[in-house]
Amino acid sequence: MPCPATRRETTLSLMLRTGDHCTETGWWTAVGHDSARFVTEGSLMPSFEGHAVLWDTHTTHTCTSCPAQK
């Protein structure tokens, strides 16, 4: 998706797997579950109920020329 030319907030979805280093501090949700955990940037993404999972978070980003969307 190309970055908007105007300054406006865009919601981005970030996904990481158990064992990945967290790229952004915030609340992460285990995909397919209703459980969220607060994870800090740089820490390892946790397992969920003893299993490796995919974690998802939504972040608001103010775009000017957003490299995150390239």
Contacts in CASP RR format, 6 or more apart in sequence:
PFRMAT RR
TARGET T0000
AUTHOR 0000-0000-0000
METHOD contacts of the structure
MODEL  1
MPCPATRRETTLSLMLRTGDHCTETGWWTAVGHDSARFVTEGSLMPSFEG
HAVLWDTHTTHTCTSCPAQK
1 69 0 8 1.000
2 69 0 8 1.000
3 10 0 8 1.000
3 63 0 8 1.000
3 64 0 8 1.000
3 65 0 8 1.000
3 66 0 8 1.000
3 69 0 8 1.000
3 70 0 8 1.000
4 10 0 8 1.000
4 63 0 8 1.000
4 66 0 8 1.000
7 62 0 8 1.000
7 63 0 8 1.000
7 64 0 8 1.000
8 62 0 8 1.000
8 63 0 8 1.000
9 60 0 8 1.000
9 61 0 8 1.000
9 62 0 8 1.000
9 63 0 8 1.000
10 60 0 8 1.000
10 61 0 8 1.000
10 62 0 8 1.000
10 63 0 8 1.000
10 66 0 8 1.000
10 69 0 8 1.000
11 58 0 8 1.000
11 59 0 8 1.000
11 60 0 8 1.000
11 61 0 8 1.000
12 58 0 8 1.000
12 59 0 8 1.000
12 60 0 8 1.000
12 61 0 8 1.000
12 68 0 8 1.000
12 69 0 8 1.000
13 56 0 8 1.000
13 57 0 8 1.000
13 58 0 8 1.000
14 23 0 8 1.000
14 24 0 8 1.000
14 56 0 8 1.000
14 57 0 8 1.000
14 58 0 8 1.000
14 59 0 8 1.000
15 31 0 8 1.000
15 54 0 8 1.000
15 55 0 8 1.000
15 56 0 8 1.000
16 22 0 8 1.000
16 23 0 8 1.000
16 28 0 8 1.000
16 45 0 8 1.000
16 54 0 8 1.000
16 55 0 8 1.000
17 45 0 8 1.000
17 52 0 8 1.000
17 53 0 8 1.000
17 54 0 8 1.000
17 55 0 8 1.000
18 45 0 8 1.000
18 46 0 8 1.000
18 47 0 8 1.000
18 48 0 8 1.000
18 51 0 8 1.000
18 52 0 8 1.000
18 53 0 8 1.000
18 55 0 8 1.000
19 44 0 8 1.000
19 45 0 8 1.000
19 46 0 8 1.000
19 52 0 8 1.000
20 44 0 8 1.000
20 45 0 8 1.000
21 42 0 8 1.000
21 43 0 8 1.000
21 44 0 8 1.000
21 45 0 8 1.000
22 28 0 8 1.000
22 39 0 8 1.000
22 40 0 8 1.000
22 41 0 8 1.000
22 42 0 8 1.000
22 43 0 8 1.000
22 44 0 8 1.000
22 45 0 8 1.000
23 41 0 8 1.000
23 42 0 8 1.000
24 41 0 8 1.000
24 57 0 8 1.000
24 59 0 8 1.000
25 38 0 8 1.000
25 39 0 8 1.000
25 40 0 8 1.000
25 41 0 8 1.000
26 38 0 8 1.000
26 39 0 8 1.000
26 40 0 8 1.000
26 57 0 8 1.000
27 36 0 8 1.000
27 37 0 8 1.000
27 38 0 8 1.000
27 57 0 8 1.000
28 36 0 8 1.000
28 37 0 8 1.000
28 38 0 8 1.000
28 39 0 8 1.000
28 45 0 8 1.000
28 55 0 8 1.000
28 56 0 8 1.000
28 57 0 8 1.000
29 35 0 8 1.000
29 36 0 8 1.000
29 55 0 8 1.000
29 56 0 8 1.000
29 57 0 8 1.000
30 36 0 8 1.000
30 37 0 8 1.000
30 48 0 8 1.000
30 53 0 8 1.000
30 54 0 8 1.000
30 55 0 8 1.000
31 53 0 8 1.000
31 54 0 8 1.000
31 55 0 8 1.000
31 56 0 8 1.000
33 48 0 8 1.000
33 53 0 8 1.000
35 48 0 8 1.000
37 46 0 8 1.000
39 45 0 8 1.000
39 46 0 8 1.000
39 55 0 8 1.000
45 55 0 8 1.000
47 53 0 8 1.000
61 68 0 8 1.000
63 69 0 8 1.000
END
